[in-house]
Amino acid sequence: MEKTIIIIGAGLAGLSAGCYAQMNGYKTQIFEMHNIPGGLCTSWKRKGYTFDGCLHWLSGSRSGQWYRFYEELGAVQGRRMVNHEEFVRIEGPEGRTWTVYTDLDRLEQHMLELFPADAKAIRDLCRAAHIFTRGEVPMEKPMEWMGPFDVLKMLTGMRRMLTMAKYAKISTQEYASRFRDPFLREVFPMLLDDLEGFPVVPSLMALAESHNHNAGWPVGGSLAFAQAIERRYLDLGGEIHYKAPVEKVLVEASSEPGQGVDHAVGVRLADGTEHRADRVISAADGRTTIFDMLECKYVDAKIRSYFDDWPLYQPEIQVSLGVARDFSNEPHSLIYSLDEPIQVGDETRRWLHVSHYCYDPTIAPAGKSVVKANFLQIDHAYWKALYEDRERYKAEKQALAEAVIARLEKRWPGIKEQIEVIDVATPVTYERYTGNWQGSYMGWADTTETMLKVMSRTLPGLGHFYMAGQWVHPGGGVPGAVTSGRHLVQVICKKDRRPFVATVP
């Protein structure tokens, strides 16, 4: 008899789990609160412009395990990838500029010319990044399944593994302290996420992937990427129910002799309808799943500690502008210091991170551009409280947009009159749109304490229930989401004594 699975959430983890489950003979259906797929991997249109809310680059865009996973999910076939010569350009006060080239040899030479007093630290940095350009950590199957042969495979990349172990406990702030130049010390943590305790390893890996042209931009952007996986899922025979938020996971006492645990048997939607299946997978927000959908009945001290002690990726604010101006001669990603700091809610920011998408013809009409300003590490509580007074909330968003435009006008005179559409997404926007706890865009934050940790896919005392996505895979991101879905189906197949199958369309 064909086994059935209900999946909560049509984000990348839910779609991935659905695709691999369908490949392996399970009958699945996904219930999604929104009316489109992708979850956090999304974009939205305003007056002919596309504002992307997720991808900056795609790890594994050219080769390797992740690329093969994307192929299995139908996400990259026929999709052009754009690779840049610059990862980001950082401009500080007094005209100082650091261009982070994607070619590591060019980057090293550039840095030696700019910061000669830091020659040793620069060479160490680029040498470490070069090590990450070779090999990859095996991700074909869950880490807990790794056996002697897998260890042997890892030993062939021992230098990479030793380098990862060496730097995993060093934060970007600690690493930056090695530099003598005060400008380089200040801006180095801005490479990825200037989060306290953020490990330097992801920065090294990002530089390595960019050097290998394996961190490109998928033309079409985030939503198009997610929609390709949705098509793959539907082609495999899966079903998606949109505008169908799940309110409760249905649980019954086990009827199997000697089991002594409850079993998930289906879901109840917000409209009151109930749907049954042999198994339930939640690829939705972890906190909502455990404490609301399951009423906090299946937790222990370890699970509570995740939500009490583990740090989150704090939410962001995105100010998106549709501009009747061609920015193709400007750096696609620019961080620059402000003569006049900008007020962002209850915080003052001295740096502005601006990006454009002129390299992707699908994002804006010909001759026009999308220009986006992002502010990371935003206080969710401030914006959540502000949202209670809608007029004040709207006024604050408008004031922030005007402040951003005023700073852009100083750098690019005339841009203010060329802006055709303005959109501001706050932590509350992300929370309402995806249900993610505190509007976090990638769940658990990578820190020197949490890096490489994983949360259990199952809950104590509850059978036939699993979780997938960023809440069981710290670091999140597109690769983590799709890998999480794949690994989970491998676990289910093993439990059902089925050989795991993954096919490329």
Rosetta blueprint (number, residue, H / E / L):
1 M L
2 E L
3 K L
4 T E
5 I E
6 I E
7 I E
8 I E
9 G L
10 A L
11 G E
12 L H
13 A H
14 G H
15 L H
16 S H
17 A H
18 G H
19 C H
20 Y H
21 A H
22 Q H
23 M H
24 N L
25 G L
26 Y L
27 K E
28 T E
29 Q E
30 I E
31 F E
32 E L
33 M L
34 H L
35 N L
36 I L
37 P L
38 G E
39 G L
40 L L
41 C L
42 T L
43 S E
44 W E
45 K E
46 R E
47 K L
48 G L
49 Y E
50 T E
51 F E
52 D E
53 G L
54 C L
55 L L
56 H L
57 W L
58 L E
59 S E
60 G L
61 S L
62 R L
63 S L
64 G L
65 Q H
66 W H
67 Y H
68 R H
69 F H
70 Y H
71 E H
72 E H
73 L L
74 G L
75 A L
76 V L
77 Q L
78 G L
79 R L
80 R L
81 M E
82 V E
83 N L
84 H L
85 E L
86 E E
87 F E
88 V E
89 R E
90 I E
91 E E
92 G L
93 P H
94 E H
95 G H
96 R L
97 T E
98 W E
99 T E
100 V E
101 Y E
102 T L
103 D L
104 L H
105 D H
106 R H
107 L H
108 E H
109 Q H
110 H H
111 M H
112 L H
113 E H
114 L H
115 F L
116 P H
117 A H
118 D H
119 A H
120 K H
121 A H
122 I H
123 R H
124 D H
125 L H
126 C H
127 R H
128 A H
129 A H
130 H H
131 I H
132 F L
133 T L
134 R L
135 G L
136 E L
137 V L
138 P L
139 M L
140 E L
141 K L
142 P L
143 M H
144 E H
145 W H
146 M L
147 G L
148 P H
149 F H
150 D H
151 V H
152 L H
153 K H
154 M H
155 L H
156 T H
157 G L
158 M H
159 R H
160 R H
161 M H
162 L H
163 T H
164 M H
165 A H
166 K H
167 Y H
168 A L
169 K L
170 I L
171 S E
172 T H
173 Q H
174 E H
175 Y H
176 A H
177 S L
178 R L
179 F L
180 R L
181 D L
182 P H
183 F H
184 L H
185 R H
186 E H
187 V H
188 F H
189 P H
190 M H
191 L H
192 L L
193 D L
194 D L
195 L L
196 E L
197 G L
198 F L
199 P E
200 V L
201 V H
202 P H
203 S H
204 L H
205 M H
206 A H
207 L H
208 A H
209 E H
210 S H
211 H H
212 N L
213 H L
214 N L
215 A E
216 G E
217 W E
218 P E
219 V L
220 G L
221 G H
222 S H
223 L H
224 A H
225 F H
226 A H
227 Q H
228 A H
229 I H
230 E H
231 R H
232 R H
233 Y H
234 L H
235 D H
236 L L
237 G L
238 G L
239 E E
240 I E
241 H E
242 Y L
243 K L
244 A L
245 P L
246 V E
247 E E
248 K E
249 V E
250 L E
251 V E
252 E E
253 A E
254 S L
255 S L
256 E L
257 P L
258 G L
259 Q L
260 G L
261 V L
262 D E
263 H E
264 A E
265 V E
266 G E
267 V E
268 R E
269 L E
270 A L
271 D L
272 G L
273 T L
274 E E
275 H E
276 R E
277 A L
278 D L
279 R E
280 V E
281 I E
282 S E
283 A L
284 A L
285 D L
286 G H
287 R H
288 T H
289 T H
290 I H
291 F H
292 D H
293 M H
294 L L
295 E L
296 C L
297 K L
298 Y L
299 V L
300 D L
301 A H
302 K H
303 I H
304 R H
305 S H
306 Y H
307 F H
308 D H
309 D H
310 W L
311 P L
312 L E
313 Y L
314 Q L
315 P L
316 E L
317 I E
318 Q E
319 V E
320 S E
321 L E
322 G E
323 V E
324 A L
325 R L
326 D L
327 F L
328 S L
329 N L
330 E L
331 P L
332 H L
333 S E
334 L E
335 I E
336 Y E
337 S E
338 L E
339 D E
340 E E
341 P E
342 I E
343 Q E
344 V E
345 G L
346 D L
347 E E
348 T E
349 R E
350 R E
351 W E
352 L E
353 H E
354 V E
355 S E
356 H E
357 Y L
358 C L
359 Y L
360 D L
361 P L
362 T L
363 I L
364 A L
365 P L
366 A L
367 G L
368 K L
369 S E
370 V E
371 V E
372 K E
373 A E
374 N E
375 F E
376 L L
377 Q L
378 I L
379 D L
380 H H
381 A H
382 Y H
383 W H
384 K H
385 A H
386 L H
387 Y H
388 E L
389 D L
390 R H
391 E H
392 R H
393 Y H
394 K H
395 A H
396 E H
397 K H
398 Q H
399 A H
400 L H
401 A H
402 E H
403 A H
404 V H
405 I H
406 A H
407 R H
408 L H
409 E H
410 K H
411 R H
412 W L
413 P L
414 G L
415 I H
416 K H
417 E H
418 Q H
419 I E
420 E E
421 V E
422 I E
423 D E
424 V E
425 A E
426 T L
427 P H
428 V H
429 T H
430 Y H
431 E H
432 R H
433 Y H
434 T H
435 G L
436 N L
437 W H
438 Q H
439 G H
440 S L
441 Y L
442 M L
443 G L
444 W E
445 A L
446 D L
447 T L
448 T L
449 E L
450 T L
451 M L
452 L L
453 K L
454 V L
455 M L
456 S L
457 R L
458 T L
459 L E
460 P L
461 G L
462 L E
463 G E
464 H L
465 F E
466 Y E
467 M E
468 A L
469 G L
470 Q L
471 W L
472 V L
473 H L
474 P L
475 G L
476 G L
477 G H
478 V H
479 P H
480 G H
481 A H
482 V H
483 T H
484 S H
485 G H
486 R H
487 H H
488 L H
489 V H
490 Q H
491 V H
492 I H
493 C H
494 K H
495 K H
496 D L
497 R L
498 R L
499 P L
500 F L
501 V L
502 A L
503 T L
504 V L
505 P L
